[in-house]
Amino acid sequence: MYFDRLPAVWINIGFFPNKIIAQDTVSESTFYQEALVNTMALYHQSFGNQSALYNGSIYGEYLFRFIGGHPFFDSPDPVAGSVLYDGIMYDSIFMRYDEIRDILVINSQANRIQLFSEKVEYFRLFNSNFLRLVKDSLTNNLVSTGFYNLLYKGKISLLKKQIKTIREVITTTELQHFADTKDYYFIKSDDGIYPIRNKKDLFKFFGGKKKEMQQFIRANHLNFRKDRQNTLTKATAYYDILKK
């Protein structure tokens, strides 16, 4: 799974010293990466719009406007991103992530193409990394099969699932549409995936490190209720360090 090959996500977690990673000089790995990039460029130049990336179905735009919110992650406008699709990595692809339908949409000349979700292993958009996870007997705590935002990756990982739904409001003159958002957070470790719905769930996961984690949260003025994503991201990263 591509999840296991993603680089660790390092963040500034306050008073704890940051890791320092030295850069290697020119090495075999550098030549390998350059060769890989050149090979990919040649592939895309040769196949163009006939490549596997453009074999999805035509995306159907919404036939109404949204009074509040929109269906897409971060912005309704397509921006350049990258996607690992059917085993091939594509860079600088203009795309949008529709969070209502939970699908990735790319631009192809005059058309907008909806990619087959089961072939999308990973994509990066707005500096955020998304993985496709399947809900089964081993991952039953996930809210659904779909794309999850990888907020932190180390020995443990923090995942976010943002689900948008359409809410209709009937007024005296029209039917109005709103895009409502609900966020779900999960911590993934070697022994499973744990939903984090509240502070109780969070400290239950911390277990024997609860006291140290409480001190860290207070010292960094983190607030689970008012700033949930930032609090969970920094707390997960610090707990990961404590466990090493």
N, C-alpha and C positions, 0 to 999 in steps of 0.2 A: 504494500500500500504506500502511496506517495506520502502520506502523513508521516511515516517513519523516516523519510528522506529529506524532509524540510529542515532547514537550519534552525537552530534555537533562536528564539526571539528574546533579545536582551533589552531591558528597559532600565531607566533610572528609578530606583526604589527608595530614594531618600538618603538616609545617612549611611547606608551600607555601601562599601567601596565597590565601584564598577569593575568588571573584569577587563583586563587588558589583553588584547589578542594581537600578537606580532604578525606582520605581513611577510609572507615568504618571498624570496627573490624568484626570478624566472626559473621555473622547474618543469618537470614533465607534466604536472597537472595543468600548468598554464598553457602549454602547447596543446594539450588535450582539449581544453576549453575552447581555444581558438579554432582548432580543427572542427569541433562540434558546431560552433557558430557558423563557420564557413559552409559546412555540410548542410545545415538547416537553411541557410540563405539560398544555396543552390537548389534545394528541394522546392522551396516556395517559388523561386523564379521559374522553375521548370513546370510546375503543376498549376500555379496561379489559383484561379477560382475553381479549378477542377479538383483541388485537394480535398481530403476528407472533411476539413473544417466546414466546407460550404454545402454539406450534404444533409443539412437539417431541413426543417419545414418553414414555410413562410410565417412570420410572426404576425398575429392579428392585434393591431392597436386597439386600445379602449375606445369605444364609440361614444363616450361621454367625457366631460371634463370633471376634474376633481376640485371641489370647493376648498377642501383642506387636505394637505398632504399629497403624496403621489405614490405610485406603485414601486418605485425603484430605490435601490440602495444609494444613498447619499445624494444623487442628482438624477433628474430625468433625462439629461443630455448624455449621449455616448462619449466616452473618453477612452484613451488608449490604455490597454491592459494586456495581460498575458493569460494563456489558458493551456493546460495540458489536456488534449482532446484525442481520444482513441490512441493513446500512447505517443502522440507527437506534441511537442511544445511549440506554441505559436506566440510570438511577441508582437507588440505594437498593433494590436487588434482593437478597433473601436467597438465598444460593446457597452451593454447595460445589464444589470442584474434585476430582473422583475421579482420582487419579494412577495407579491400576491400569488403569482403562479409558480414561484420558486424555479425559475428558468433563466438561463443565460442567453442574451440576445446579441447578435453581432451584426454589423453593417456590411453589406456586400453590394457595392454600387448603388442601385436604386432600391434594393430590397433590404429588408431586415429579417435575418434568419434566426429561428429558434433552434438552438443546439439540442441534441438528444442528451438529456440529463445523465443517463446511465453511462455515457461515454466521456463525460466531464469529470476528471479525477481531481482537478485543482484549477483555480484561477486566482489572479491577483488584480485588484481593482481599487483605486483610491488608496494605495499603500496598505490595503488589507488583504489577507490571505484567506481563501475559502476552500474548504474540503467538502467533498460529497461523502456523507456517512449514511450507511444503511441501518435502519432499525430492525434488529432481529432478536433472537433469544439471548444473545450475549450483550446486546446494547439496548435492552428494553427500556432503559431510563431516558433515552432520547425522545424528544417530543414527536419526531417523525423522520422518515427518510428524506434527505435533502442536503442543502448546502449550509455549512456551519463556518462562522468566522473564527479563525484561530487567533486569539488575542495574545496568548503566550504559549511557548513550547519549550520544555526542558525535560526533566525526568517525569514531571507531571505537566499537563497542559490545561489551558483554560479555553473553553469553547463558548461561543454565543450563537444562539439561533434567534434571528429577528423575523417575526411573522407579521405580515400585513394582511388586513382583511378590509373588504369594502363595506362601509356602513351607508345605508340609504336613509335620507330624511325627506319626508313629504311636506312641502310647504303649500301655501294657498295658490302659488303660481307655478311651482316646478318640483321635480324630483331631483334632490341634490345628492351628490356622492362624496364621501370622505374616505381617506385611507387611514385606518387606525393601525397602530403599531403595538406589539407586545413582545418583550424580550425574555429569553430563557437562557440561563447560564449553566454550564456543566464543567466539572473538573474531571479530567481523564487521567487515571493512573494505571499501573500494571494490573491491578486487580479489578478494574471496572470503571464505569462512568457514573459520576454522582451529580444529581441535580442540586444546584445551589439556589434555593428559593428565598432564603432569609439568612439572618446572622446565625441562627441556631444551626442550620445546615452547614454553614461555613465553619464554625468552631467545632462542630462534631467531626468534620473531616480532619481538622488540625490535630485532634486527639491529644496526644501527650505534649504537643508543642503549643497548646492553647494559651498558656501564660505568656510565652515569648511573642506570640502573634498579637495578643491584646496590647502588649507594650509597644510593638511596632506600629500598630494602627493608631494608637493614641499619639505616639511621638511624631507621626507623619500627618496628623490631623485628617485622617481618612474618615469618610462618612458613608456607610453602606446604603443608607436610605436616600441621601441627596446626590451621591456621586458613585453609583453602584459599579459601573464598569471600571473606572479608575481604581477604586478600592479593591475590587476582586483581582485585577491585573497585577497590581503591586503586591498584594498580599500573597497571591499564588507564587509569584517570582521569589519573594522572600522565604516562603515556606520551602520552596524547592532548594534554596541555598542551605537552609537549616538541616534539611534531610541528607545533604551530601556528606 
